[in-house]
Amino acid sequence: MIGMQYKITLPRDYDMNIIRKRVQDNGYKTDGFLDLQFKAYLITEKNKNKNKNICNSYSPLYIWNNNVGMNKFLFDGYYDNIIDSFGWQQINIGIPLYTKMKPNFSGSTHILEITGSIPESASLTTFKKQQVDLETSYEILGETCIYTPDKWGFSKIYFFKETPEELHDLGTIYEILHLSLG
């Protein structure tokens, strides 16, 4: 599996309804896409509600079953829509350590992303053993941990049916505008 995400930071006065409309009109196009496990169309909005986001962003997250579908998406014209609208973007690539989805995963409306570094150690088994469940009163519908061995960083991503407001100090809360399943 391969995790892929590009994070497009938008101006603070950007009308986020433009992104909402874009996803409403086009999000279905990745439903059932070749080798896609899921794509979450994610946004943050500066100072929306209590989430304390510091910027407006459009940050789609993909989990691919393998590179064939990802290559099709990137090199067969689908990604050109991003280039045309937002310019050349740096795409972050990582390896999922695990991906867990409950049967009601498709009902997710928000995610919490917690990022960090994997410390240098004599064995990576320590990091793997540290992967414990997030303690929260919110129902977690899915989760994944994506690591980047070239930078030894990680992102733990938790999917929720409702906005996990009380968890905003742990990381970034994104709203899911559409969730495409492979």
C-alpha positions in Angstrom: 0.0 0.0 0.0 1.0 3.6 -0.6 -0.2 6.8 1.2 -0.2 10.0 -0.9 -1.2 13.5 0.0 -0.7 17.0 -1.3 -1.4 19.9 1.0 -2.4 23.1 -0.9 -2.3 26.2 1.4 -4.8 28.8 0.2 -5.0 32.5 1.0 -6.7 33.4 4.3 -9.5 35.2 2.5 -10.0 32.3 0.0 -13.7 31.4 -0.5 -13.7 27.8 0.6 -17.1 27.4 -1.1 -15.0 27.2 -4.4 -13.4 24.0 -3.1 -16.7 22.6 -1.7 -18.3 23.1 -5.2 -15.3 21.6 -6.9 -15.5 18.5 -4.8 -19.3 18.3 -5.1 -19.1 18.5 -8.9 -16.1 16.2 -9.3 -15.5 14.0 -6.2 -17.4 11.1 -7.6 -14.8 10.7 -10.4 -12.5 8.8 -8.0 -15.2 6.5 -6.7 -14.1 3.0 -7.7 -10.8 4.3 -9.1 -8.3 1.6 -10.0 -6.3 0.3 -7.0 -7.6 3.1 -4.7 -8.5 1.9 -1.2 -9.9 5.4 -0.4 -9.5 9.1 -1.1 -10.6 11.6 1.5 -11.2 15.1 0.1 -10.0 17.1 3.0 -10.1 20.8 3.9 -9.2 23.1 6.8 -10.8 26.5 7.2 -9.0 29.2 9.2 -10.6 29.8 12.6 -13.7 27.8 11.7 -15.6 26.8 14.8 -13.3 25.8 17.7 -10.8 23.8 15.6 -8.1 26.5 15.7 -6.9 25.8 12.2 -4.3 28.4 11.2 -5.0 28.4 7.4 -7.3 27.4 4.6 -6.2 24.3 2.8 -7.2 21.6 0.4 -5.4 18.4 1.3 -6.7 15.2 -0.4 -5.4 12.0 1.2 -5.1 8.8 -0.8 -4.4 5.2 0.2 -3.5 3.1 -2.8 -3.4 -0.7 -2.8 -0.4 -0.5 -5.1 1.4 1.9 -7.5 -0.5 1.0 -10.7 -3.6 3.1 -9.8 -1.4 5.9 -8.4 0.6 6.0 -11.6 -2.6 6.1 -13.6 -3.9 9.0 -11.5 -0.7 11.0 -11.8 0.4 10.3 -15.4 -2.8 9.7 -17.3 -4.2 13.2 -17.0 -6.3 13.1 -13.7 -3.7 15.0 -11.6 -3.5 17.6 -14.4 -6.6 19.2 -12.9 -4.7 20.0 -9.7 -1.8 21.4 -11.8 -4.2 23.5 -13.8 -6.0 24.9 -10.8 -3.3 25.2 -8.1 0.1 24.8 -9.9 2.8 22.3 -9.4 2.4 20.7 -5.9 4.8 18.6 -3.8 3.2 15.2 -3.2 4.0 13.6 0.1 4.4 9.8 -0.2 4.5 7.3 2.7 4.0 3.7 3.6 1.0 2.7 5.7 2.1 0.8 8.8 -1.5 -0.2 9.2 -5.0 0.7 7.9 -8.1 -0.2 9.9 -11.6 0.6 8.7 -14.9 -0.2 10.4 -17.9 -1.2 8.3 -19.4 2.3 8.8 -16.1 4.0 7.7 -17.9 5.6 4.7 -19.9 7.7 7.3 -16.7 9.6 8.3 -17.0 13.4 8.2 -13.7 14.5 9.9 -10.2 13.4 10.5 -7.6 14.1 13.1 -4.0 14.0 11.9 -1.2 13.7 14.4 2.3 14.1 13.1 5.7 13.3 14.6 9.1 11.9 14.1 10.3 8.3 14.6 13.3 8.6 16.9 16.6 6.9 16.1 16.8 3.6 18.0 18.5 0.2 17.9 15.2 -1.3 16.7 12.1 -0.1 15.0 10.0 -2.7 17.0 9.7 -0.1 19.7 7.8 2.3 17.4 5.6 -0.5 16.1 4.7 -1.5 19.7 3.9 2.1 20.5 0.9 2.0 18.1 -1.9 2.0 20.7 -5.5 3.1 20.3 -6.4 6.8 20.8 -8.4 7.2 23.9 -11.4 9.3 23.2 -15.2 9.4 23.7 -15.6 9.9 20.0 -16.2 6.8 17.9 -13.3 6.2 15.6 -14.5 4.8 12.2 -11.1 4.2 10.8 -7.4 4.9 11.3 -4.1 4.6 9.6 -0.4 5.3 10.4 1.7 6.4 7.5 5.4 6.6 7.9 8.1 8.1 5.7 11.4 6.2 6.0 13.3 8.8 4.0 12.5 11.4 6.7 11.6 9.1 9.6 8.3 10.9 10.1 4.8 9.7 10.6 1.2 10.7 10.4 -1.5 9.0 12.5 -4.9 9.7 11.0 -8.2 9.0 12.8 -11.6 9.1 11.0 -14.7 10.3 12.9 -18.4 10.7 12.2 -18.5 14.0 14.1 -16.0 16.8 14.6 -13.6 15.8 17.4 -13.4 19.3 18.8 -11.8 18.4 22.1 -8.9 16.7 20.3 -7.7 19.8 18.4 -4.6 20.3 20.6 -3.3 16.9 19.4 -3.1 17.8 15.7 -4.9 19.1 12.7 -8.7 18.5 12.3 -9.8 18.3 8.7 -13.3 18.2 7.3 -14.1 15.5 4.8 -16.0 16.8 1.8 -16.2 13.5 0.0 -14.9 10.0 0.7 -14.2 7.9 -2.4 -13.8 4.2 -1.9 -12.1 1.9 -4.4 
